[in-house]
Amino acid sequence: MRLVTHVPDGEERPGALVPDGARERLLDLTPVLGPGVTVTDVLADAALGARARAAVEGAVAAALPLADDARLAPPVRPRTILCLGYNYRGHVPDGEDPTAADPAFPDVFVKTPNTLSGPDDVVTLPPVADDVDYEGEIAVLIGARAHRVRPEDAMSHVAGYTLFDDVSDRAWQRRSSQWTLGKCFDGFGQLGPAVVTADEVPDFHDLVVEVEREGAVTVSQSTSTMVFRLPDLVAYVSQVMTLEPGDVISTGTPQKLPDALAAHRPLAHGDAVTIRVAGLGALTTRFAAAADAAQNEGENA
């Protein structure tokens, strides 16, 4: 299933995307699941998940509204957003060991709840942030509580996947060793548009993360080149903190392509970045200066 949170009349409701040829339709799941149920509940509760799936399978696509006409919120509102630093190997010359520079342990940091934004939100460029950058990533959604799990059991705790833009201001990030302020401006964690349930992704480590900025591909790399594989990441983090349904682990960003690195410039008003992963969809982040972003938020309310 492809689960979303849509916002009719200002109320967040769970929904599902139903294919209709090259387009997608939106199925409101509240009449099926009852009031107050969230996408996190659907991911965590097998009975709710089965009811949602039956509704999707029985839906008549032509009778549903177009998904493009709906306003979407973040698909889940996680208690915890965990992110990875270096987790993709860069280019290694022929004959050299690609694992030689691998770190011994994952570099895990936290994005605070104020960073969360949805796929239809415009991300504000704060006046004090003048070196804002993007990081296109795949985010993992926890569906079952994970406490000190083993790697061989870890995937049973993963409910699905979505896309994540770990927006960062590099200047603020360099001010301290902990990165926190550079990573945690309001809205600097765009999540969505849909959670694709884990059963629809046969091999997480056979996906390609592609990022496009203003028509140019700046990132293109397979998840097969991750330093720390997903079962190991989930198990590792769960040794320290109990992961709850709806929590997010964003699995890191590949290095930008050489031309993109050479031509780096901070994000500016009017820029847009699109993250694409076949099977998971596309997430476009639009950036605006503070006054313009506030105006856009008013227009989209």
HUDA-V829445 format. One line per field, one symbol per residue. phi: phi as a letter, one per 40 degrees, with the letter a starting at -180 (. if undefined). A space follows every 50 residues. Layout:
phi=???
This chain:
phi=.bbbbbbcfgbcbcabcbcagcbbbbbccdcccgcgcbcdccccbccccc ccccccccccdccbcccccccbcdcbbccbbbbbcdabcccbddgccccc ccccbccbbbbcdcccaccbccccccdcbbbcbbacacbbbcbbdbbfcc dcbccccccibababccabccccccaccgdcccbcdgcacbhcbcccdcc bcadcbbbcbbbbfgbcbaaaccccccbcddccccccccbbccbdgcbbc cgbccccdccccbdaccbdgcabbbbbdgbhbbbbbbacdcccccccccc c
